[in-house]
Amino acid sequence: MKKLLFIFFFFSTTVRAQEMPADFPARADKQYAVDMKSTLTQFSGFIRPEVLKSYETFMIMVKHFLDLGFRIRVAERKMTSDQRALVRTPMQNYSECRTSLGTASKIPFNYPSFSGPQLSNCDKNYAIEMQQILNSLVLKTDSDTLQDYENFMIMLKQYEDLRYRISNFEKLTSLATIAKLRGPMKRYENSIDALIRSVSR
């Protein structure tokens, strides 16, 4: 249990683009760890250790993906529509870059998409466009806001890369298994939704 909570803490502190509210549901984190351990135990008696490890990684990714989505929504509420459009431009181009790679390689819809070194050019272009935006704002934006924009674009990249990793895993895993692995997320997501409503008031 302590190991799972440590892993969650590590993921939650990977990016600090937007500090979580002080009342972020720590109890929900603990409950997810309990539910996750229970779910993995159901598989542990009849699957290989490396497969069980991949299930654990998937469940951690799904939780981190939801947490990042929460941070992104909180950060975007502080921006104007023009600001949101600007800082999201590199991600739009990044997504198009990934899509063009898949199209050129004729990757079927139900087959895992590119990842890792194959995306080096897309990653490089994202970093370049991100820096260009920051450079264009440096003379008319205070340093704290500029840092927020930088952190937001980094966080958004992590969010979208996680989306692809999660999708790739799901394309290679049975629907029944995915349903079990995603089960604990339903309770956790309800806690996040309740927090979002409270923050929005």
N, C-alpha and C positions, 0 to 999 in steps of 0.2 A: 504493500500500500504506500509506504513512504517513497518507494522508487517511482511509482506512478505520479504522486503529487510533486516530486522533484522534477519529473519530465514536464508536467504541465507548467510548473513555475518557469522552467527554462524556456519553453515556447512562448509563454506570455510576456517574457522580458526580452525576447529577441529584438523586437521593434518598439521604440518608444515615441512613435510619431504622434500619438495622442494618449495622454495619461488616462487610465480608466478612472471612473468616479470612485470615490472612497468606499462607496457601498456596493462595489462590484461583488456579485454573489460568491463569496468564498465557500459558503456551504454548498453551493451548486457544484463547485469544482470538486469538493470532497465527495459529494454524492456521485458525480460522474466517475470518479476513480473507483468507487465501490462497485458501481454498476458495470464498469469496464472489466474489472477483475472477475466479477461473477460471469460475465459473458465469455471471457477468454477461458475460464475454467470449464465451461460447457464443451469447449473444443479440445481441451488439452489431452484428453484420454485417447484420441483416435487420429490425430493429425501430426505431421512431423514438426519438430521444434522450429525449423526455419519458416514453415508456413504460419505457425502460431505467432511468430515474431512479426511477420508481415501483417497479420490481422491487428496486432497491437499497434504497429506503426500507422496503419490506416485509421484506427479509432482516434489516435492522437492527432493525426492530420485533420480529420473531420472537425474535431473540437477547436483546433487552432484556426481553421478556416472560418468557423463561426465567430470566434473571438475577434479575428481581424476584420470581419465584416462589420461587427459592432463598432470597432474603433474607427473604421472608415466612415460610417454613417455619422458618428459623433463629430468627426473632423469636418465633414462636408457641410454640416449644419452651420458651421462658423464661416463658410465661404459664400460669396455671391455666385450666381449662375455663371458669370464670365470667368471667375477664378476657378470654379470647378472644371469648366470646359478646358481651360488652359493647362491645368496640372494633369488632366486626364489625356491630353493629346498624345504623349509618348506611349501610353498604354494602348490607345486605339491603333497606332502604327505597329506596335509590338504584336498585337493580336492578328493584324493583317499579315505581318511577316510570318507568323506561325502557320496561318491558314494557307498562305501561298506555298510554303514548303510542303505541306501535306497534299495540296492540289497537284503540285509539280511531280510529286512522288506517287500520286494516285493511291494514297492511303485510304482504305475503306472506312466508312463511318464507324463501324464497330471494332476497329483495330486501334491499338494504342498509338497516340500521336508521338511526334519527336520529343526528345528530352535531352538534357545534358549537353555534351559537346556539339551535337548537331544544331543546336540553337545559338551557337556562339555569335554569329552575325546579328541575329535578332537581339540578343542581350547587349552586344556592343552598341547597336543603334539606339537602344533604349537609354543607355547610359549617356550617350552623346546628346540626344535630344533633351534629356532631363537637365544636363548641365547647361545647354543653350537657353532653356527657359529660365533657369536660376540666374544666369548671366544677364538676361534681358531685364530682370527684376531688381538687380542688386542696387541700382541707383535710386529706385523709387519705392523700396520696401525696407522696413526695419529688419534688423538682424534676426529677431525672434520669429517674426512671420516668415521670413525667408527659410529659416530652419524648419519651421512647421511644414512648408511646402516640400522641402527636400525629403523630410521624413515621411510625408504622406505619399510621395511618389515611390519611395522605397517600399513602403508598406503595401501599396497597391500592386507592385510587381510581385511581392511575396504572395499576396492573395491570389493573383491570377495563376502563378506557377503552381500553387497548391491545388487550384481548381483542376488544372491539367493532370497533376499527379493522382488526384482522387479519381478523376474520370478514367485514367489509364488503368488503375487498379480495378475499378468496377467493370470495365470491359472484359477483364480476364477472370472474373469471379462470378459464381452463380448468384442469381437473384435472391435465393433463399438465404445464402450466407450473408450477403450484403444487408438484407433486412434484419438479421440478428445483430450484425456489427453496428448498425445504425440505431438499434433500439434505444440504448442509453442516451443518445443525443436528443431524443424527443423530450424527455424530462428536462434536460439541460437547456434546450432551446426555449422551453416555456419560461424558465427562470430569466433568460436573457431578454425575451420579449417583454416580460413584466418590468424589467429594469429600464428598457428602452422607453416604455410608456411613461415611467416615472421621471426619467430624465427630460422627456419631451414636454412635460407640463410647465 
